[in-house]
Amino acid sequence: MIPGLASRRRFDDLSEQEVLALAISSEEDDARIYRQYAAHLRKDFPASAKIFDGMAAEEDEHRRRLIKRHTARFGEVIPLIRREHVAGFYARKPIWLARNLSLETIRGEAEAMEREAGKFYTLAAQRSTDANTRELLGDLAAAELGHERKAGELTETHLGVDEKAEEDRAAHRQFVLTWVQPGLAGLMDGSVSTLAPIFATAFATHDPHTTLLVGLAASVGAGISMGFTEAAHDDGVISGRGSPLKRGLASGIMTAIGGLGHALPYLIPDFWTATTIAFVVVFLELWAITWIQNRFMETPFLRAAFQVVLGGALVFAAGVLIGGG
């Protein structure tokens, strides 16, 4: 017997009353999830918050209808049965517990919630051999499809073109502040700042193995330093830049990648072959930085290219001169 599953029931073994009780508890849970989404979005995305308020109200209405039906058929006492009690029943991912959910993530999760519920009830109805149970499951599937249609109506009512565009801009800005900006800073630091120690070592020793070790140490050390600095210096509460953990990961990982890009070529034993490939990688790194600045930070391409190339060239020249001397 698998631990944790011993006490779970198969959906096919549930009675009609238990299926109805399961539907009631599921509707109640979904209403609470939608209200939590609404509370999360209300400050920054009030139009979307109204949509989830309306969807929660719809879930409440379906729950009341299901309770009324249960009372008429089985009495006042509703069995306590929830999703986690039934093997094979669709589960809800607890993403609502996260503090920094993007608008698109919440919209996508809500869509998946309705789709999963509708699909499950439809398949369950198709497998049922009892006429009453089949009718009940079909009604539940229709209810979930009704939720999906209602979501569309609520979107049209509360989220017009202008409101949606405004909320999308705000979500994009949050994405840039939380992921792109720290990641770009890390990539620039890792790509540019490690040029000097790596190429100084390369031209001082002409030893690929030594250069590789220095490059690994510089890249990993810079990644750890940048990650901790980004996460520790701003908790995101006042600045609105999002989770410090996410920003720290973005900055630290991209810093390490920026340095490792032109350090790993020195795995090649031949010094000049490794150095030539490292030059090419540096060019690609600087081009990627320029593209990200232009694409996400709206920096004019030529200005971004000039800034990145100038900074990289100065650091690279310093490394070569120090190593050559």
Secondary structure, 3 states (H helix, E strand, C coil): CCCCCCCCEEHHHCCHHHHHHHHHHHHHHHHHHHHHHHHHHCCCCHHHHHHHHHHHHHHHHHHHHHHHHHHHHHCCCCCCCCHHHEECCCCCCCHHHCCCCCHHHHHHHHHHHHHHHHHHHHHHHHHCCCHHHHHHHHHHHHHHHHHHHHHHHHHHHHCCHHHHHHHHHHHHHHHHHHHHHHHHHHHHHHHHHCHHHHHHHHHHHCCHHHHHHHHHHHHHHHHHHHHHHHHHHCCCCCCCCCCHHHHHHHHHHHHHHHHHHCCHHHHCCCHHHHHHHHHHHHHHHHHHHHHHHHHHCCCCHHHHHHHHHHHHHHHHHHHHHHHHC
